[in-house]
Amino acid sequence: MQTRIYADHAATTALSPAARDAMEPFLQVAYGNPSTLYNLAREPRKAIVHSREIIAAAIHADPSEIFFTSGGTEADNWAIKGTAFCHAPGKGIITSAIEHHAVLNSSVALDRMGYPVTTLPVDTEGVVNPAVLKAALTPETVLATVMLASNEIGTIEPISELASAAHEKGVLFHTDAVQAVGHIPVDVNALGVEMLSASAHKFNGPKGVGFLYVRTGTPLIPLMDGGGQEHGMRSGTENVAGVVGMASALQEHLDRLEQEASYLQGLADILIAQLRQNRFDFRMNGSNNRIPGSLSLSFKGADGEMLLHRLDLMGTAVATGSACNSKENELSHVIKAIQVPEDYANGTIRITLGMDNTKDQMYAIADQIHKIIGVQS
Ligand code: PLP
């Protein structure tokens, strides 16, 4: 029987059994609405308080600075639009060319509403240069938003330098940390950001839940008006089980952060060594300062989409560019932005590993690629 290999952990991850166990009581037993006054609400309310403490500690924030959302997309939309809407149109924001579409399309929407958007280029490793940000800041800029780690090429951005450059001109800084939280150490004070987005399903939590960190005193307009939950900043009945599952999964990742990093690095090294041994003509995209186990590989003369489908037929799940973007047939905006040479660009696949992957699977993936595209040089 063919064994399945899941190598697309940047797209999503399986719910951890411990997180599932932690969630269970809040689905059918302690299901009270946390905003109500009777006894059935006590446990869910306590669970939300406790989860907020765990999540705040994980990123070195205060619990009052954590606002639960429906995921990374909502957190990004809120940080960007909620900051801009504190000002009249004419004020603008700055972002980078390699952001996730949750950021890019929030920016496009703002631009249409009269808040001009400047998009910064990146270098060939996908890094945003703080000097380039500095030069782009104008008296009209109210926010700069650059992701902490790329979902497509894994590059980790110099966020503390970028945030300092923004602050020198009194500009607020947001980072989309959806691919980073739970995978590398994240400290909002070391990063110096005013806002940070995260999403539970990227670290073995449930889908449809995430959070926005908002530093105390940061001006931000709520996008969800209603019953005044989350201190009036994000109305809507709390996703209690989701929030509990997110906190549990995040704590589990934090407890094994270093172990996970070295295990995933080891697996990635095996795969790369194997591909080199098979004499493929390929390039690794992104910087060496990257999310562990995140590989963007461009095979010369190959067709990335064909590779994805053939690997899928062999039982292996990988991505071409970003999963959230997989309906687009054209070349990923990130691969374009880092200027991968044309004869390699079309042959790009993303392999993102997780703790459920094994060494044997790395040999199997290399072997499958060999069967599909053969020896190249
Ligand atoms: N930002 C980044 C960098 C992502 O990788 C993703 C998901 O792929 C998102 C935002 C969107 O997060 P969510 O799926 O929770 O809406």
Boltz pocket constraint, residues with backbone or C-beta under 6 A from the ligand:
constraints:
  - pocket:
      binder: B
      contacts: [[A, 10], [A, 11], [A, 70], [A, 71], [A, 72], [A, 73], [A, 74], [A, 76], [A, 100], [A, 102], [A, 147], [A, 149], [A, 150], [A, 151], [A, 176], [A, 178], [A, 179], [A, 198], [A, 199], [A, 200], [A, 208], [A, 209], [A, 210], [A, 324]]
      max_distance: 6.0
